[in-house]
Amino acid sequence: MITIRAFAETDRAGLGELFVRAGEGSPTASLWGHAASEAAVYLTPYLDHEPASCFVAERSGVLVGYLVGCLDGAAFPSEDERLARAVRAHRLLLRPGPVAFFARSLVDLARAKAGRSATAGELVDPRWPAHLHLNVAREARGTGAADELMRHWFARLRAAGSPGCHLQTLVENARAVRFFTRVGCVPHGPTPLVPGLRYQGGRLHQRTMVWNP
């Protein structure tokens, strides 16, 4: 049986492990090949800055999923800020894997600029100020864990009087797009290239989705 509850400080170590395990096999299983620094961008800042917007799913006392979010992105460190801190803290420019990723990103950005094409970025829109990141382990998919995490998140947004939220996934992650569509999110905007990111040799594209109460 899956139980959804609020994040507790004692969950930190387990969430760090789940961050890696839950992404296995997906197009975003790893971005630049260094899990600790990736978690420092997409997981731990939410636990630090807005723990009341974090929920976990567990089965038999084992963490199998989580949702982390923030109610207002304008009051939260931006992705660029979080990434810059992770680069410094983990000395990513001295690590071959991250260096290769960032170099590829610069090439992608230069080509996009030359072709006057947009690239992926954060959505800043007062209609959807909140955002989230959802991760569920393979063994818990199909159990309703993801649905219940989203239900708790939507309840928090309504209680806070939020006008809406957004999330960003990948066009190529069809399973995620189908899930978020089913729970009431709708596609928004273009689908630009995500610089540097590759999956099975192919380039990947950002899919922004939005939800309103």
N, C-alpha and C positions, 0 to 999 in steps of 0.2 A: 504494500500500500504506500502511495506517495503522500508525503506531508509537505505542505508549503508553510514557511514561517519567515519571520523577519531575520535579517542577518544579525549574527552575534559575533563579537570579537574573536571568540574561540574558533570561528569558522575560517579564519584567514589562511591557515596552512592548507586546509582541505580545499579551499577555493583556488589556491595557487596550483595545486595538483590537477584539479578539475579543469582549470583554464586550458591546460595542455591536452588532457585526455578527451575532453568534449569536442575539441576541434579536429580530431584525427579523421583524415579522409576527406575533409571539406576543402573547397578552394582557398579558404583562409586558415588552414591548419597552422601555417606559419607564414609570417610576413617577411621578416628578414633573418629568420633562423636563430633567434635568441629569445627564448620564452620569457625569461625574467624581465627583460626590457619591454617586451610586447605587453606583458601584464601590467607593467608600470604605466602604460599609456591607456589601456582599455579595461583594466579591472581595479587596481588598487586606489587610483584617485577617487573613485566613486565610494569606496569603503572609507576613505579618509575624510572626504568633504561632505558626503551626503549619505551616511549609513541608513537613514530612515527610508531611502528610496531603493534599498537593496533587499532582495528576497532570495531565499534558497529553497531548493526542493531536496528532500532526503527520503531514502527508503531503507528501513531497518537500521537507522542511525548513520547511513552513508550518504554523503552529498552526491546527488546525481544531476543537479542543474542549478542555475542561478540567473537572476535578472538584476542588473545594476543600472541605475539611471539618475537623472537629475531633473528637477522641475523647471529650471531656467538656465539654459546654456549661457546666457549673458553673464550670469553670476558664477560661472564654473570655469576653471582653466580650459583654454581652448586646446584642441588636438595638437596644434603646432607647439603650444607651450609645453604640453605634456611630453611630446616627442623630444623636444629640445632638452628637457630635463633628463629624460631617459638616456639620450645620447651621451650626455655628460656623466651621469651617475654610473653608467655601465661601460663607459669608454668604448662605445660602439665603433668609433672611427679607427680603432686599433684591432678590430675583429674582421677577418676576411669576409665572412658571410654578410654581415650588415653593410660593409663597405661596397660589396658587389651590388647589393640591393639599392643602396642610395645612388651609386653611379648609374645604374640602369634607370632609376627614377629621373635623374637629371637629363639623360638622353631622351627619355619619353617626353619630358616637359619641353625640351628644346624642339623636338619634332612637332609637338602639338602647337607650340607657339608659332613655328614656321608655317604650319598649315592652318593657323587661326582656329584651332579646335580647342574646346574646353577640356579641362581635366577635373578629376574628382576633388571635392572640397566639402567643408561643413555647410550645413544649411542654417542660415540665420534669418528667421522669419517670425514675427510676433504671433502669427497664427498657430505656430507649432513650436513653442519655446522649449518644451521638454524633449528629452531623448533617452534612449535606452540601448543596452547591449544584453542579448539573451544567449545563453549557452546551455545545452542539455547533452548529457553523455549518451552515447549510442544505445546503451542498454535500457535507457529510460525513454527513448523515443517511442511514440505510440501509446504511452501510458497515461497521457493527459497532463504530464508534468509541465510542458510548455504552455498549454492552455491555462492551467491554474496560475502559473507565474504571471502570465499576461492579465488574467482576471484581477489578481492582487494589484498589479501595476495600474490598471485602469481605475480601480477603486481608489487608489491613492491620488491619481490625477483629479478625479471627480471631487474627492474630499478637499483637495487643495484649491479647487476652483480653477484648475488649469484650462486654458482654451484648447489645448491640443498638444500632441507630441509627434515626433518624427523618429525614424530609424533609417540606417543606411546598411544595405546588404549588397550583394552582387547580382547582376543580371544572370550570370552563369550559375548561381546557386539556386536552381529552380525549386528545390525542396523548401528553402527558406522563404522564397517569394510566395509560393503556394500557401505556406502556413500563415504568414502575416496577412495575406489576402483573406484567408478564411476567418481570421479573428477581427476583421473589420478595417484593416489598413488599406490604403489605396496608393497606387503609384503617383509620383509627383515629379515633374520636371524631366530633363534629359537624362541620358545614361552615359556620362563621360568616362573616358579611360581612367583607370586607377594607375598612376605612374609607378613603374617598378614591379608591380605585382604580376606574377605568372602562375598558371596552373596547367600542368601537362603540356607545357610549351606555348600555351596561348595567352594572349592578353585578356585582362578582365575589366569589367565595366561596372560603375557604381549604379545601384538602383535605390533611389530615395523613396520612402513610403511615409504617408502621414495618416494621422488618426485624430478625430475630433469627438468629444463627448456627445 
